[in-house]
Amino acid sequence: MRPVRGSLRSHFSVAQQSEGSPGRKQKLLMSSTSLSEPPTSASAASTSTSTSSPDASGAAETDSHRALLDLLSHRRSVREYDAARPVSQATLMQLVEAARLAPSAGNLQAYSVHICMPITGGRHLFSKRSWINEAPGLMVFCALPEQSSEHYGSRGEQLYCIQDATIAATYAQLAAHSLGLVTCWIGAFHDKDIADAVGIADVSVERPILVLTIGYPPAHGLPEKSRKRRHTSDFVTVHNS
């Protein structure tokens, strides 16, 4: 695998390993202004204008709400990808931009992201699950416990930084689906194996939380598959004051 490291601050610092020279790295700085900017308040307001009246049980349904529900209802975990369609680094950075917009505890953004793109003869992250290694792109989301604990103590170290990483990954996953990509969320791994593969020196400082596989759906399409979801009455308790 070829690691592409990027920070999620105002500038992205991407270190890409040269295929011809394993030990050589090149740094590329990309200003965040070159990526897509969030809509202005005026444009955001125009896109959320409701064309329907509120019903007796809730707020008015908007076009953006219907589009979001459609996106969520069609997203699914996919473990097979179109080998003939690579995912570019530019596309993966679009997912990073979506992750950057995710909320986090105290806006600390206590997480990091490692982007891995396949390379001939590269190290596989998962030796026993070949379909993961065949994914055109992988994103490893890590929690930064020390960064969160400085402000929130043990709760930041044990919980908030993990929440930060998982929320950011969710934003990236939904952004991928909106671009016609498919993904699968992987949490079953040994932290040190992932750390060794992407060059993390200390898992207590930078802890791998999840791996997101990314690719285009296979050319033969995806089989119909129903997804059972619990009814809201099974898990929601409403407390009235």
Secondary structure, 3 states (H helix, E strand, C coil): CEEEEECCCCEEEEEEECCCCCCCEEEEEEEHHHCCCCCCHHHHHHHCCCCCCCCCCCCCCCHHHHHHHHHHHHCCECCCCCCCCCCCHHHHHHHHHHHHCCCCHHHCCCEEEEEEECCCCCCCCCCCCHHHHCCCEEEEEEECHHHHHHHHHHHHHHHHHHHHHHHHHHHHHHHHHHCCCEEEEECCCCHHHHHHHHCCCCCCCCEEEEEEEEECCCCCCCCCCCCCCCCHHHCCCCCCC
